[in-house]
């Protein structure tokens, strides 16, 4: 009988899902080193034989699911793993260790793995030496099969549901492919809810829990998991009561969706009639379709990195132009803000861009710094965006701006691209708007002198918080320090909003705070009238805004900024409710 237990982590992407566990590179297994009694030997041999057969069947089924290019690219590795499982040297050695050495199956696998790895390590050829990883993967699969203790009823449920991925970490580029292969949720032992992977999971509406430190030690392949991405908990071997809670969640989701759907075509107004502008963040056309369906007034942030993340070669001008053109056309005349390439330390390795190794990449060549070092790459993107401007209103947003000189250099290059396009006979808009993503504290502080060089402003609260507090948002050990409600962060937000408003420039907040209803009243109190968020949050935020009084909240803005502690800010938030 499988025993129910709960593993806690940090909620990163909301939602609840039920699926069977699939471990990625299981980090370690508990090995029983006790010697076997003679009466246990044959039982242990049978146990190992069944685990080997199960692992072989898993590989056979996986091989049968592959189609097209994936079958060619991945099939050879699966075939290699199958050959290792069928290798008489491996299997006979395992059975000898059990029968003659009185090893338990797990200990025999470890001993045989160590022996084979030693052989591979002694090989001079680097490629052949690297194949030791295949041995690790195969042994890990068999160890997982040995440790599996699911009941027949649980296996029957698991056979009907998709996969919950359990891993040490997941890169954004890997995450982008998961939903195509039946992955319903993700659990990682490390990470932060404000990492790029977590942001992408929310964009994909993929429930995700990070910082579940015990997951790889306590979860086994094929375990049935109930993942609650709102509570931040993973229920392993869920009971009938847990499954009833999941069914209730599904019913509530239907009712909530029906209630919110009535707000789809409503204007976004506070209780006292002040109009607030809700934009959508997007990466794919499916996001754009949802934005229009939920009544977004435009795209406040289109992340172009998605074009670069899934490939090794760089997209050319024509390919980018088609994507941007379709984006603009899909919004039917509503403004579209396209952010130029914003590749950072955690994403650059998965692209065709070769960056030199940096000792501190989060403070290194990223955003506009990378673009200006690759003017050919940057010009290609700017030309594609300008060409798309012929099909509807487009704003160009530049990330990681720190100085006025950077703005001037980008504007000069954009104007040169516009002249070249005109000379080449391309039709583009007569005027383009150039804005800066304010996410570096220096830019926030220097904004009074910088604002006249900009047509609009966007606030990136994720990085602004990280850089202001010197707290890596991807480091789960700093989870309590990384806090967008820190008094210094709120003061910077207030300054950006006030400076932009006084200059008559549109300001939109595009960070994760915009889509979290617990921050809605606070941002209104600071004077924000432009929010940009994932489309799935639009209706909830519209509902939250409708319950707020603009006049009341604006009176609380000054006292909020005088608060010196998190406790003081929390008390102010209570007054805003």
N, C-alpha and C positions, 0 to 999 in steps of 0.2 A: 504494500500500500504506500503510495507516494505521500509524503508529509508536506503540507502547505507551509510556506514561509515567505516572508516579505523582505525585499532588499530596497533600501531607500537611496535616493539620489536627488538631483536637483532638476526640477521641471524646466525643460528648454523649449519644447514645442507642445502646445496643448492638444488634448484629445485622448481618447482611450481606444486601445485596440487589443485584439486577442490573436496570438500567433505562436508558432513553434520556434524555439530558439535555434539560431544558427550562429555558432561561435566563429569568430575570425581570429586565427592564430591563437588558439587557447594558450594562455601564458604558462600555466602549470597544472599538474594533476597531483592529487594526493596518492602517493604510492605506498601500498601496504608491504612492508619489508619483512613481515613475519614469515618464517619458513612454513611450508605446507606439511601437514601430517600425511602419512602414506594414504590414509583413507580419503583424503581430499584431492589427490592428484588427478584422477580421471575426471572428476567433476570440473576441475579448473581447466583441464584440456578442452572439455566440451564448451565451457564458458568462453574460452579464447577463440575456439573454432567458430562459434556463433557470432562473436564480435567481428572477426575477420570477414565472415560472410555478409554481415550487415554493412560493413564499410564498402565491400565490393559492390553490393547491390545499390548503395547510395551513389557510387560513382557511375554505375551503369545507367541508373535513372537520370542522373544529371547529364550524362553524355547524350541520352536520347532526347533531351529537351532542347539541345543546342541546334540552332539553325543558321544558315548563311555564313557570314564572315565570322560570327562568334564561334561556330562549330570548328572553323579552321584554326582560329587563333587560340582558343581555349582547349579544344579537343585533344591536342597533342600532349598537354600537361595532364589531362585526365587519363589518357592512355598510359602515360608514363607512371602515374600513380597506381593504376590497375596492375601494371606489370610488376611493380614492387610488391604489391600484395600477393601476387601469384608466384613470386620468386621462391623456389624450394629452399634456397639458402636461408632466406628470412624465416619461412614457416617451420622448416625442420629444426632450425636453431632455437626457435621459440619453444617448440614442443620438448626439445631436449632439456632446455633450462627448467621447464616445469617438472618433467619426469625424473631427470637425474639430479638437477640442482635444487629441486624442491622450491623453485621460485613461484610466487603467485603471478597471475597473468600480467598485471600492471608492472610488476618489478621485472619480469622477463622482457616485456616490451622496452622498458627503459634500458636494460642491459644490452639488448640487441641493437637498439638505436645508438647507444654510445659507441659500440664496436664498429658499426657501419659508418658513423660520422668520422671516427678516427681514420678509417680507410680513405674516405673522401678528402679529409684534410691533408693526407699525405700525397695527394695527386698534384703534380706540378701545373697541369693545365687549369687556368682560372675558370673556364666555363664548366668543365667537369667537376671542379671543386665546388662550384656554386650549386651543383645539383644535390648537395646535402640537404638543401631546403626541402626538396621533394620527400626525402626520408622523414624529415620533421613533420611535414604535413600529413603523410600517410600514418605515421605512428600516432600523431595527435588524433586523427580520425578514429583509429581503432581504440585508443584510450577513451575517447568520448563514448564510443559504443559500449565499452566495458562498464563505464560509470552510469549508464542510462538506467533509470529506475522508474520510468513512466508505466502507468497501468494500462491495460488493454483499452479501457474506456477513454483514458486521456489520449492514447495514440489515435483512437478513432476520431476524436475531436480535432487533434492536430493535423490529421490527414486532410481535413476539410478547410483548413485556414492557411493563410500565408505565413511569411517568415518575419520574425523580429530579430534584427541583427544585433549581436552582442560583441563589442570590440573594445580594445584599449582606447582607440581614437578613430575618427573618420575625417578624411579630407573633403573639402567642398566638391572637388571634381569627382570623387568616388560617390558622394551622396547624390550627385546629379543623375546617376544611372540606376539608382536602387529601385525606384518605384516601377521601372520597366521590367524588373525581374521578381515581382511578387513580394517585395519588402514592405511591410505594413507599419513598422516602427523601428526605432534605433535606440540602443542603450550603449553608453560608453562609460568606461571606468574613470576617465579624466574629462577635462574640458569645462567650458563655461557656457551658460545660457546666452551670452552675448558674443560668442565666437561666430565667425562667418558660417561655419557649418550649421550652427543652431539657427542662425538667421535664414539660411537656405532651407532648412527643415521646415520652418514656419511658413516660408514661401510655398513649399511643396505640400503643406498641410499634412506633414508626416510626423506623428507623435514621437517625441524624443526626450530621453532622460540622460543627463550627463552626471559625472561624478559619482556613479554607482560603484564604489571602490571594490566591492566584494563580488561583483557580477561574474567575472571570469573564473573565480575560484569556486563559486557555489552553483552556477548554472551549467547544465550539460546540454550538448546538442540534442535537439528534439524535445526538450522540456516544454511543456505548455506554459506560456507566460501571459498574464494579463497586465498590460502596460498602461499605467495611468499617468499621462503626461501633464495633468493638472496638479495632482498631489505630489508627483515626483516619486512614485513607488512602483516596484515591479512585484507582482504576486506570482510566485512560482508554484506550480501544481494548484491552480485555483480550485476552490470548492464549488459546490452547487450554488451556495450563497453568493460567491464572487461572480459567477456567471450570470446570476439573476441581476446583480448590480450592473453588470455590463449591458444586459438587455434593457434595463431601465434607463441607462445612459443613452442608448441608441434611440429609445422612445422620446426622451427629453430633447435630444438633438433635433429630432423631427419637429417637435412642438416649438422649440426655440427658433428654428429656421423659419417656420411659418409665421411666427410673431414678428421677427425682424424683417421678413420679406415685405411687410406692409410699409417699411420705411424706405424701400428701394428708390422710389421716385420722388421722395420728399426733399425739400430744401433743408439744409442744415442750419437750424436756428436755435439760439439759446431760448430759455423760458421767457426772457424779456425782449425777444425779437431781433437780436444781433445776429447777422449772418456770418457763419464760419465756413471757410473753404476747405473741403476735404479732398485731397488728391490721393493717388495710389502709387505705391512703389511697385515696380514690375521688372521681370527678367525674361518672361516668355509671353507669347501672344495669348496663352490661356489666362495669364494674369490680367492682361488688357481687357479681354472679353468680360472677366469677372468685374473689373473696375467699372466698365460701362453699365453692366447689369445692376450694380449696386449704387449707381449715381455719383461716381467720382466726377469732380469738375475738371479733371485733367490728370496727366501722369506727372507726379512731382519728382520722381526719381526712376529713371530707367537705367538699370545696371548693365553696362555693356560687357562686363567681364564674362558673362555666361557664354558669349560668342567665342571666347578664347579658352575657356576652362576644359572643354570636352575634346581637345585636339592637340596635336603636336605642331601642326603648321599654322601660320597666322592667317586669319581671314583677309582676303584682298578687298579693295575698295568696292567692287561690284557686289560682292557677297554682303558686305556690311550695309551698303546702300539699300539693297532689297529688304533687309530686315528692318532698317529704320523707316523706310518708305511704308512698309506694311504696318508698322507700329503707328505711324502718323495717320494713315488712312483709317486704321481700326478705331481711332479716337474721334473720327467724324467732325473735325474742326475744333475740338477741345485742345488746349495747349499740352505739349509734350516736352518734358525736361529730360534730355539725354546726358547722362554723366559720362565724361570721357574715361578712358581706361583707368581703373583704380585697382591695380594689382599690388598686393602687399606680400609680406613675408610668408604667410601661410598658404598663398595661392600660386606664387610665381613658378614654383617647381613643376606644376602640373601643366604649364603652357609651353609654347614654343619659344618663349623669351628666355634667353640665357642670362641670368643675373650672376654677377660675381658673388662669392660667399661673403656675407656681411656678419660682423660680430654682433651687431644689434639691428637686425633688419626692420623691426617695428619703427625705428627712428632713422631708417636709411632711405634708399632710392625706391620710392613708391609714389603712386599717384602722379601728380603733375611733374614730379622730379624725374620719374622714369620716362614719361612722355617727352619731356624736353631734351632728354639725353638720346632719345630715338626720334628725331624730327621727321624721318621718313615714315615711321609707324604712325606718329601723331598726325601728320599731314593727311595720310590715307584715311584715318578715322574722321578728321575734320571735314575733308572733302565729301565723304559719304553722308555725314550729318547735314552739311549744307545742301547737298543735292536733295535730301529728303525734305528740306524746308520748303521746297516748291509745292508740296502736297498738303501743307497745313502748318499751323504755328509751332515752331520749335525753339526751345531754349537750350543753350549749351552750358552745362554745369561742369566746373573743373574742380577735382578733388585735391586735398592736401595743400591748398594755397597757404603761403606763409608771408609773402612779401608783395608789395605793389609791383616790383620789377617782374615777378612771375606773371601777374595779370597782364602787364604791358606786353610781355613776350608772347603770351598766348593770343592776345588780341591781334598783335602784329602778324603772327603766323596764320590766324584765321582769316584776316583781311587779305593776306597774300593768296590763300587758297581760294577765297571768293573771287579775286581778280582772275586767277588762272582758270577757274570754272567758267566765268563770263567769257573769257577769251576763247575757251574751247567749245563755246556754244551751248553750255548747260544752263538750264533755267534754275534759278535759286531765288529765295525770298529777297526782297529789297533790303530788309533789315533783319539782323539777328541779335538776340539777347545773350549776353555773356554773364554768367554768374559764378560765384565761388562757394564751394562747400566749406563752411567755417567749422573746422574740427580740430585745428591747432590753436592752443591758447594764445599764442602770439598774434594770430590773425584776429581772434576775438577782441584782444586788448587794443590792437592797432586799427580796428574797424572804423573809428571816426575819421581817420585820414584815408582809409582805403575805399570807403563806401562810394565816393564819387566816381571811382573807376569801374564800378560794377553796375549792371542793369538789374540784378536781383541777388538775393542771398538765400542759401539753404544751410540749415544747421544739422551737422552730423553728431548727434549726442553720444553715440557709442564711442567714437574715438576722442571726442572732446572730453568726455569723462575719464577715459583711460589716460590721456596725456596730462590732464590737469592734476590727477591724483597719483600719477606715476605708478599705476596699478594695471598690469597686463590683464585685459579682459578675458584672455584665454587661459589664465592661470587660476584653477579652481581653489588653490590655497589662499588666494586674495579675494575670494568671493565677498567677504564682508567689507573689505576696504573699497572695492569697486562699487561705488554707490552714486547714482545720478542725483540723489537727494542731498549730497554733500553741500553745505552752504556756499562753497567756492564755485561749484558747478552752477548752482542756481543764480548766483550773481553774474556769472558770465552769460548765461542764457538771457537774463533780464537786459544786460547791456546790448547784446546782439539784437534783440527784438526792438529795444527803444531806439538805438542808433538807426536801424533800418527804417522804422516808422517815421522818425523825424526827417529822414532823407527822402521819404516818399517812395521807398523801394519795397517791392514784394519780398516778404520773408516767410519761408516755409521750414518747418521742422520735419526732417526725414528720418531721424533715428528711431530706435525701438520704443522710446518713450511715447511717440505719437500714437502708436497703436494699442497702448496699454491704458485701459479705462481708469485705472487707479491714479494715473497722472493727469487725466483730462482737466479736472478742475484747477489743478496747480498751474498748468500751462496757460489756461484762460486767465488766471489771476495775474500772470506775468505779462499779459497782453497779446498772446499769440492768437492769430486769426487764420493761420494756414498750417494744416496738418497733412503729412503724407505718410501713408502706412500700407501694409499689405492689404490687398482688397478684402480679404476675409475678415478684417477688423473694422471695415468701414461702417457697417450697420450698428455694431455695438457702440462705437465711438459716437455716431450720430445720436443714438439713443441716450448716451451719457450726457452729451452736450445739451440735448433738449431738456434735461433735468436741472441745468445750471442757470443761475442768474448772473449775467455779465457784470452788471453794476455792483452786485454784492461781492463778487469775486475780485473785481478790480480794487475795491477798497481794502481787501485783505492782502494785496500784493506787497505793499510796503512792509507791513508787520511780518510777512513771510520772509522777506529778505533780511530782516533784522534778527531772525532766529539764528543762534550760534551753534546749536547741536542738532543731531538727528532727532532726539526726543522732542525738541522744540518745534522742529518742522513737522513731525508727526502730529503734534497737538494742533498746529495750524491746518493740517489736512483734515483733521476731525471737524474743525469749524467750517470747512468748505463743503462738507457732506450735507 
